[in-house]
Amino acid sequence: MPLVLTVAGFDPSAGAGVLADIKAIAANQAYGVACISAQTVQNSQGVRSFQPVDANLLDLQLEALLDDLPVRAVKIGMLGGKHVVEVVARRLEGSGIPAIVLDPIRVSSNGASLSDTGAWRHLRERLLPLATLVTPNLAEAAELAGIPVSKPADMQEAALRIHALGPRAVLVKGGHLEDRPVDLLYDGATFTSLPGDRVRTRNCHGTGCTLSAALAANLAQGKQLLDAAVVAKAYVSAALRQAYAIGPGPGPLNHLFRLQDAPASRNVDPAPQHEFTTR
């Protein structure tokens, strides 16, 4: 079973961050290990505060895991501080890990900041060039690309600009589009649109974390990028349909819903893909 390392924040409610990642990685047939990059104070109703971990401690933990384990993919989520970003970048440089999935988290779903300005700038400079795939939502894509992003045409231009910053591929997530949600995958040569049906549920805490973790797990298995994206997107859609509340606020996805095992999953078809090449 391939090993996937998640480097992300700790969400005590287990809807997002490393706890959600471990569940999603397991559900996608990989073994998850984790390094916590930040502690958060949050519950189902939102994030109250956060604190990056000691960078030296994180450095030692990354060293211990990477020296010992044959990690096939890394998922990077919330990092929080510039020194944490630098430690992660330094450990991944020259590591030879086949796949690095970067989820460039800036704010939580309820609008709370999860990264300071220095960390965000350092992420652009140090981590984007190391990424196999970066997975921004519309707001994150706008910040990375430096343009407004609110419609599919904007997503294409943003993907081009983000790709120019160094990652091998970009997946701009369209869950916040006004019309049908469409994600856009750009691999440096070809754009592929990944449309999907909007799942009507308030229990969607940790959707971005779950998608990036599922992507890392499928890449760790050796899937090609497009195949990994289709499988991960179908998994997240099914997990959203089975989501549930754990408190008064938005609940988590059902991470342990198994696409290949549950009878209902046999009716979940991967989203159609539409490819077109760049000019």
Secondary structure, 3 states (H helix, E strand, C coil): CCEEEEEEEECCCCCCHHHHHHHHHHHCCCEEEEEEEEEEEEECCEEEEEEECCHHHHHHHHHHHHHHCCEEEEEECCCCCHHHHHHHHHHHCCCCCCEEEECCCCECCCCCECCCHHHHHHHHHHHHHHCCEECCCHHHHHHHHCCCCCCHHHHHHHHHHHHCCCCCEEEECCCCCCCCCEEEEECCCEEEEEECCCCCCCCCECHHHHHHHHHHHHHHCCCCHHHHHHHHHHHHHHHHHCCCCCCCCCCECCCCCCCCCCHHHHHCCCCCCEEEECC
